Amino acid sequence: MALIKMSRAKWKGPYFKENLILKNNSTKNNEIFTESRSSIIIPNLIGSTINVHNGKNFLKVKITENMIGRKLGEFSPTRKRFSFKKLKINK
């Protein structure tokens, strides 16, 4: 069963928090803290660093041209990598 990704209606435009743009213009070092993982990256944010909350802490995301049109949450994983621990065998 394939998952169908529903996109936002074109007449509504991309979803992003307006305070991201306001903070981007007002900060000196272009570093913004946000919890809005569902916001779409727009061209105005290129070159800035956004700290995206993943549920526990903030992860730095440097915005580049390749990221335009994607969501902020795609670049801050919420789960840790899992690896099996090796057992010590005494001989």
C-alpha positions in Angstrom: 0.0 0.0 0.0 1.6 3.3 -1.1 1.2 6.4 0.9 -0.1 9.4 -1.1 1.4 12.7 0.0 -1.3 15.4 0.0 0.1 18.8 -0.9 -1.2 22.2 0.1 -3.6 23.9 -2.4 -1.7 26.1 -4.9 -4.0 29.1 -4.3 -3.1 29.1 -0.6 0.6 29.3 -1.3 3.4 27.8 0.9 2.9 27.5 4.6 5.5 29.2 6.8 5.4 31.1 10.1 5.6 34.8 9.4 7.8 35.4 12.4 10.6 33.4 10.7 10.9 36.2 8.1 10.6 39.0 10.7 13.3 37.4 12.9 15.5 36.8 9.8 15.5 40.5 9.1 16.1 41.6 12.7 18.9 39.2 13.8 22.5 40.1 13.4 24.0 36.7 12.8 21.0 35.2 10.9 20.4 32.6 13.6 16.7 31.8 14.4 15.2 29.5 16.9 11.9 27.9 15.9 9.6 25.0 16.8 7.7 25.2 13.4 8.8 22.0 11.7 6.0 22.2 9.2 7.1 25.5 7.7 8.3 25.4 4.1 11.7 26.9 3.3 11.4 30.0 1.1 14.1 31.8 -0.9 14.2 34.7 1.6 15.8 32.3 4.1 18.9 31.3 2.0 22.1 31.7 3.9 20.6 31.9 7.3 21.0 29.3 10.1 17.7 28.1 11.7 17.7 26.1 14.9 14.8 23.6 14.6 13.4 21.9 17.6 13.2 18.1 17.4 11.2 17.6 20.6 14.2 17.5 22.9 16.7 20.1 21.7 17.5 22.5 18.9 19.5 21.3 15.8 21.2 23.8 13.6 20.1 23.8 10.0 22.0 25.9 7.4 19.7 26.9 4.6 21.0 26.4 1.0 19.4 26.7 -2.4 18.7 22.9 -2.7 16.4 23.1 0.4 13.8 25.5 -1.1 10.3 24.0 -1.2 11.0 21.4 1.5 10.0 21.5 5.2 12.2 22.4 8.1 11.3 19.2 9.9 13.0 17.1 7.2 16.4 18.3 8.3 16.0 17.7 12.1 15.4 14.0 12.8 13.3 13.2 15.9 14.7 9.7 16.5 18.1 8.5 17.4 20.0 5.9 15.4 19.6 2.4 16.8 22.5 -0.1 16.9 22.9 -3.4 18.7 25.5 -3.6 21.4 28.1 -6.2 20.9 28.3 -8.8 23.7 31.6 -9.6 25.4 32.4 -13.3 25.3 34.8 -14.5 28.0 37.0 -17.4 27.0 
